[in-house]
């Protein structure tokens, strides 16, 4: 984990974005460590994103948990991830994010500008 954290810090020092994509299931150390260093975090629909399992949490707090607890949708609603994206759309979504974050597209026509603005607004709303 230390080497991964150092690599993430090198990305940030070089002003390169660090994007995490949670797939089902993603639990434990990844969720509780270097995944949280990301600039943007995405998850596939209905994927499980957690640190400890649902039964461990239930036993610890001694309360019943909602049926959607620890799903990507619940995690998004609670501000832990930025966006939910279907696997078939991930390549396009990551491309758009990189375009925005790297500011590569300096001559954006009005149609792309509106699309980019919508993406930024959705990402902000999800945060």
N, C-alpha and C positions, 0 to 999 in steps of 0.2 A: 504494500500500500504506500509506503514511503516513496518508492520510485515513481509510482503513478502520480502521486501528489506533486512531486518535483517536475514531472513532465507536464502536468496541467499548468503549473506555475510558469514554465517556459512558454507555453502557448500564450498565456495571458501577458507575459512580459513582451512578447512579440506581436501583441494586439491581434491574436488569432482566436476565433471563437471556439468554445468547447461545448459541444452539443451532446446531450445524453438521450438515448432512446430506450425506454423501459419496455421490455417484452415479457410475456407471461412465462413463468413467474419471475419476479425480481425481488429477492428478499435478503435480509441479513446485512453482511458487511458492505456490499456494493451500495445498497440503499442508504446505509448509515455513514458512508465515507465519501469516496471520490465522486460518486454520482451527484452529491450535494454541492460540489464545486463548479457545476456547469453554469454556463451563461444562459442556456435554454434547455429545458427538459421536456421531452415528448414521451407519450406512452401510447401503446396500441389499445384499442377499445377493449374493455372488460379484462384487461390484464391485472394481475395481482401485483401491487407495489407496496412493500412493507419492510419493516425491520424485524419485528417479531411476529410470529404466527397469531392468527385470530384467537386460538384457544389459550395461548399464553396471555394475551391481553385480557381476554374475558376472565381468566382465573385471577389475574392481578388486580383488576378494578372491580371484580365481582358484580358486574353489570352485563346485561344482554347488549349485544352490538347490532347495529343495523345490518340488514342482509347485504347491502352493497359496501360494507366496511372493507377497506383496503383495495377496492377495485379502482381502476384508473379514474373512473367517473367520480368516485368519492374523494379520491386524492386530489383531483383537479378542483373540485368544489371547495376543498379545504386549503387550497393554495400551495400544495406541495409540488405540483407539476404545472407547466405552462399551457400544454395543449394535448389533445387526444387526436391521433392521426391514424387512419387505416394503413395497414402495411403497404398496400398497392399505391398509396399516395405519399409514402415517406420520402422517396427520392425527389419528387417534385417539391415537397415541403422543405426539405433540408436545403435544396438548391435555392429556393426563395429566401430562406433564412440567411444562408451564406451570402447571397447577393446583397441583402440588407446590411448584415453585420460587417461585411468586408467593403461595403460601399463601392462595389465594382461597376455598377450600372449608373454612371454619372449622367447619361443622356436618356432619361426616362421619359417616354411619351406619356400623354395624359391618361391613356387607358391603363398602362402598367403602373402609373403613379397612384391611381385610384385603388388598384388591386393591392399594391404595396401598403398603402395607407390602411386598407381594411385589415391586412394581415397584422400590421403593427398594433392597430386598435384591439383586435381579437387577442393578441398576445398580452397586451396590457391588461385587458379585462380579466383574463385568466389568472393574472398574477395576484 
